[in-house]
């Protein structure tokens, strides 16, 4: 079954010549061939005389087919059979061209004269001299008697009735186009660029232009496809007879899902040794963050992204381990010295503050800063979008440097000290000061002398204390009986 695209036959009906009630028709139409992009164009001109007109006149027609401004086919003056003048023209249709049909009708007058006398014959004939017509159709004008008439040409010169031209919808064959399927592809997926409606046109000069480099494609192919990892612009030329059409279409690339680095859990474990009992400035808690990774990459072997490099997989490994000094064990003398009295922090509060300082999954802690840094500098997400063009010779080295840079940025975020490193401040409560840490150090002599000079009901409680990371050492002085 023939598939017809844009095939509409338009007829131009006009009256020409004051002498004759001529009815003429002409049209141009285009048809796309079955299972092909090729087109055929037809021009058709018809003149169908009435019975009476055909008795008095003889008719012929001629026609030409015009492609833009050039004649591509012509039908010489001819008649089809008595009473009908026609001329047909055709050609291969080219996208981007407009086709017109132009025709001329001719006539010359004729007369009928009787033949020499004939013997009587019973038969049907009409008053215009045509015998043996169907009596059921012309019963009222058919007779049983001669004479039989023959046609004679009275004027041998053909005269033009008029010119007929028409411009039908189908005669304008659309220009070829380019498309891509799909227009957006997930990195590493496939896509195909195609030239549509080119028919007999010649395809050449495929190319892909991307910000990381250009790729030359095939000649004469109607489509070009392959693995796509980087977006850009595909271009191709379609030459249709004497016209060139430069076609282009863009493609975009989406990131692959599942390329996010999951954070390590904060796990209590061994993190090295602590000084017990601690002195001011000694750590009461600590954490250790480690990472490693491996990845695989590939270069596109063919297609629009030929030679482009991208990472096909990445496997990161991380650990976040935290631990406490034995000094914060409830059975330890240092822990028990933190009474929560007289401005001194309690042992339980110092222990929970230290745990939260290292490992709480809430603002603010080292573990919280680590997770935030991983979101902002995700190594796996960075590798997912890392693509190099065809000229790259150092892809693996560059990708490794990128991952190391991202992990170092995560490590820098982790190292920021919550509450300036003071564990006597609650990092989950806007760094509220919960009291001084009693390290059990002796009272300096000048303060002891001052103590002895105090009189009356006043008594002083003096402690010499310091906190990890807090210098200089701090003297806490509290007077009993004074609010």
Residue pairs with C-beta under 8 A, 6 or more apart in sequence:
1 34
2 31
2 33
2 34
3 32
3 34
4 31
4 32
5 30
5 31
5 32
6 30
6 32
6 169
6 170
6 173
6 174
7 29
7 30
7 31
7 32
7 170
8 29
8 168
8 169
8 170
9 27
9 29
9 44
9 168
9 170
10 27
10 28
10 29
10 166
10 168
10 169
11 25
11 26
11 27
11 166
12 24
12 25
12 26
12 27
12 164
12 165
12 166
13 23
13 24
13 25
14 24
14 162
14 164
15 21
15 22
15 23
16 22
16 24
16 105
16 161
16 162
17 161
17 162
20 53
20 57
20 107
20 161
21 50
21 53
22 47
22 49
22 53
22 105
22 161
22 162
23 47
23 48
24 45
24 46
24 47
24 105
24 161
24 162
24 164
25 45
25 46
25 47
25 48
26 43
26 44
26 45
26 46
26 63
26 101
26 103
26 164
26 165
26 166
27 43
27 44
27 101
27 166
27 168
28 41
28 42
28 43
28 44
28 65
28 99
28 100
28 101
28 166
28 167
28 168
28 170
28 171
29 41
29 42
29 44
29 168
29 170
29 171
30 39
30 40
30 41
30 42
30 93
30 99
30 170
30 171
30 173
31 39
31 40
31 41
31 42
31 170
32 38
32 39
32 199
33 39
33 40
36 199
37 196
37 197
37 198
37 199
38 92
38 93
38 199
38 200
39 92
39 93
39 94
39 95
39 173
39 199
39 200
40 90
40 91
40 92
40 93
41 65
41 90
41 91
41 92
41 93
41 99
41 171
41 173
42 88
42 89
42 90
43 63
43 64
43 65
43 73
43 88
43 89
43 90
43 99
43 101
43 103
44 63
44 86
44 87
44 88
44 89
44 101
45 61
45 62
45 63
45 75
45 86
45 87
45 88
45 101
45 103
45 105
45 164
46 61
46 84
46 85
46 86
47 59
47 61
47 84
47 85
47 86
47 105
47 161
48 83
48 84
49 57
49 59
49 83
49 84
49 85
51 83
51 128
52 128
53 83
54 82
54 83
55 112
55 128
55 129
56 109
56 110
56 111
57 107
57 108
57 109
57 110
58 79
58 82
58 107
58 108
58 110
58 153
59 79
59 83
59 84
59 85
59 105
59 106
59 107
60 77
60 78
60 79
60 85
60 105
60 106
60 107
60 158
61 77
61 78
61 79
61 85
61 86
61 87
61 103
61 104
61 105
61 106
62 74
62 75
62 76
62 77
62 78
62 87
62 103
62 104
62 106
63 74
63 75
63 87
63 88
63 89
63 101
63 102
63 103
63 104
64 71
64 73
64 74
64 75
64 89
64 101
64 102
64 103
65 71
65 72
65 73
65 74
65 89
65 90
65 91
65 99
65 100
65 101
66 72
66 99
66 100
66 101
66 102
67 91
67 94
67 97
67 98
67 99
68 97
68 98
72 91
72 99
73 89
73 90
73 91
74 89
75 87
75 88
75 89
76 87
77 87
77 104
77 106
77 158
78 85
78 86
78 87
79 85
79 86
80 86
85 105
85 106
87 103
89 101
91 99
92 199
92 200
93 99
93 173
93 199
94 173
94 199
94 200
94 201
94 240
94 241
94 243
95 173
95 174
95 175
95 176
95 197
95 198
95 199
95 201
95 238
95 240
95 245
96 173
96 174
96 175
96 176
96 240
96 243
96 245
97 172
97 173
97 240
97 241
97 243
98 167
98 171
98 172
98 173
99 171
99 172
99 173
100 165
100 166
100 167
100 171
101 165
101 166
101 171
102 163
102 164
102 165
103 163
103 164
103 165
104 160
104 161
104 162
104 163
104 164
105 160
105 161
105 162
105 164
106 158
106 159
106 160
106 161
107 158
107 159
107 161
108 153
108 155
108 156
108 157
108 158
108 159
109 154
109 155
110 151
110 152
110 153
110 154
111 151
111 152
111 154
112 128
112 129
112 149
112 150
112 151
112 152
113 149
113 150
113 152
114 147
114 148
114 149
114 150
115 147
115 148
115 149
115 150
117 146
117 147
118 146
118 147
118 148
120 145
120 146
121 146
122 144
123 131
123 132
123 144
124 131
124 132
124 133
124 134
124 135
124 138
124 142
125 131
125 132
125 133
125 142
125 143
125 148
126 133
126 138
126 141
126 142
127 141
127 143
128 149
129 148
129 149
129 150
129 151
131 148
133 142
135 142
173 199
174 197
175 197
175 240
175 245
176 195
176 196
176 197
176 198
176 199
176 201
176 238
176 240
176 245
176 247
177 195
177 196
177 197
177 247
178 193
178 194
178 195
178 196
178 234
178 236
178 247
178 248
178 249
179 193
179 194
179 196
179 249
180 191
180 192
180 193
180 194
180 234
180 249
180 250
180 251
181 191
181 192
181 194
182 189
182 191
183 249
183 250
183 251
183 252
184 251
184 252
184 253
184 254
185 191
185 228
185 251
185 252
185 253
185 254
186 253
186 254
186 255
186 256
187 228
187 229
187 253
187 254
187 255
187 256
187 310
187 384
187 385
187 387
188 227
188 228
188 229
188 256
188 310
188 312
189 227
189 228
190 225
190 226
190 227
190 228
191 225
191 226
191 228
191 251
191 304
192 223
192 224
192 225
193 206
193 223
193 224
193 225
193 234
193 236
193 249
193 251
193 304
194 222
194 223
195 203
195 222
195 223
195 236
195 238
195 247
198 222
198 238
198 240
199 240
200 240
201 238
201 239
201 240
201 241
201 245
202 220
202 238
202 239
202 240
203 219
203 220
203 221
203 222
203 236
203 237
203 238
204 219
204 220
204 236
204 237
204 239
205 217
205 219
205 235
205 236
205 237
206 216
206 217
206 218
206 219
206 221
206 224
206 234
206 235
206 236
207 214
207 215
207 216
207 217
207 234
207 235
207 236
208 214
208 215
208 217
208 232
208 233
208 234
208 235
208 304
208 305
209 232
209 233
209 234
209 235
210 230
210 231
210 232
210 233
210 305
210 308
210 389
211 230
211 232
212 230
212 308
212 387
212 388
212 389
213 307
213 308
213 389
213 390
213 391
215 304
215 305
215 306
215 307
215 390
217 224
217 234
217 236
217 304
218 224
224 234
224 236
224 303
224 304
225 303
225 304
226 300
226 302
226 303
226 304
226 305
226 306
227 300
227 303
227 305
228 251
228 253
228 303
228 304
228 305
229 253
229 300
229 305
229 308
229 310
229 387
230 253
230 305
230 308
230 310
230 387
230 389
231 250
231 251
231 252
231 253
232 250
232 251
232 304
233 248
233 249
233 250
234 248
234 249
234 250
234 251
234 304
235 246
235 247
235 248
236 247
236 248
237 244
237 245
237 246
237 247
238 244
238 245
238 247
239 245
251 304
255 381
255 384
255 385
256 384
259 314
259 380
259 381
259 383
259 384
260 378
260 380
260 381
261 316
261 318
261 374
261 378
261 379
261 380
261 381
263 318
263 320
263 370
263 371
263 374
264 289
264 318
264 319
264 320
265 320
266 287
266 320
266 321
266 322
266 358
266 359
266 361
266 367
267 319
267 320
267 321
267 322
268 321
268 322
268 323
268 324
268 359
269 321
269 322
269 323
270 321
270 323
271 286
271 287
271 288
271 321
271 322
271 323
272 286
272 288
272 323
274 282
274 283
274 284
274 286
274 325
274 326
274 327
275 282
275 325
276 325
276 326
276 327
276 332
276 334
277 327
277 332
277 333
277 334
277 439
277 440
278 284
278 325
278 327
278 334
278 439
278 468
279 439
279 466
280 437
280 439
280 441
280 465
280 466
280 467
280 468
280 470
280 471
280 473
281 466
281 468
281 469
281 470
281 471
282 325
282 468
283 325
283 468
284 324
284 325
284 327
284 328
284 350
284 354
284 423
284 468
285 322
285 323
285 324
285 325
285 328
285 354
285 355
285 357
285 358
285 423
286 322
286 323
286 358
287 320
287 321
287 322
287 323
287 358
287 359
287 366
287 367
288 319
288 320
288 321
288 322
289 318
289 319
289 320
289 370
289 411
289 414
290 318
290 319
291 316
291 317
291 318
291 319
291 407
291 410
291 411
292 316
292 317
293 314
293 315
293 316
293 317
293 379
293 403
293 407
294 314
294 315
295 311
295 313
295 314
295 315
295 383
295 399
295 403
296 311
296 312
296 313
296 314
297 309
297 310
297 311
297 312
297 395
297 396
297 399
298 309
298 310
298 312
299 307
299 308
299 309
299 395
300 306
300 307
300 308
300 309
300 310
306 390
307 389
307 390
307 391
308 387
308 388
308 389
308 390
309 387
309 388
309 389
309 392
309 395
310 386
310 387
310 388
311 383
311 384
311 386
311 399
314 379
314 380
314 383
314 384
314 403
316 379
316 380
320 359
320 367
320 370
322 355
322 358
322 359
322 366
322 367
324 351
324 354
324 355
326 332
327 334
327 335
328 334
328 335
328 347
328 350
328 351
328 354
329 335
330 336
330 347
330 348
330 351
333 440
334 439
334 440
335 347
335 350
335 351
336 347
337 347
337 438
337 439
337 440
338 344
338 345
338 346
338 347
338 349
338 350
338 437
338 438
339 346
339 347
339 438
340 346
340 347
340 349
340 435
342 461
342 478
343 435
343 436
343 476
343 478
344 435
344 436
344 437
344 438
344 463
345 353
345 424
345 434
345 435
345 436
345 437
346 434
346 435
349 426
349 434
349 435
350 423
350 424
350 434
350 437
353 423
353 424
353 425
353 426
353 427
353 434
354 423
356 362
356 365
356 426
356 427
356 428
357 365
357 366
357 418
357 419
357 423
357 427
358 365
358 366
358 367
359 365
359 366
359 367
360 367
360 368
360 427
360 428
361 367
361 368
361 371
362 368
362 428
363 428
364 418
364 419
364 427
364 428
364 431
365 418
365 427
365 428
366 414
366 415
366 416
366 418
367 414
368 418
369 413
369 414
369 415
369 416
369 418
370 410
370 413
370 414
372 413
373 409
373 410
373 411
373 412
373 413
373 414
374 410
374 413
376 409
376 413
377 406
377 407
377 409
377 410
377 413
378 406
379 402
379 403
379 406
379 407
379 410
382 402
382 403
382 406
383 399
383 402
383 403
386 398
386 399
386 402
388 395
388 398
392 398
417 469
418 427
418 431
419 425
419 426
419 427
419 431
420 431
420 469
420 470
421 468
421 469
421 470
422 431
422 433
422 467
422 468
422 469
422 470
423 437
423 467
423 468
424 433
424 434
424 435
424 436
424 437
424 467
425 431
425 432
425 433
425 434
426 432
426 434
436 463
436 465
436 467
436 474
436 476
437 465
437 466
437 467
438 463
438 465
439 464
439 465
439 466
441 464
441 465
442 464
443 451
443 462
443 463
443 464
444 464
447 462
447 475
450 460
451 460
451 462
454 460
457 481
458 479
458 480
458 481
458 482
459 479
459 480
459 481
460 477
460 478
460 479
460 480
461 478
461 479
461 480
462 475
462 476
462 477
462 478
463 476
464 473
464 475
465 473
465 474
465 475
465 476
466 473
466 474
467 474
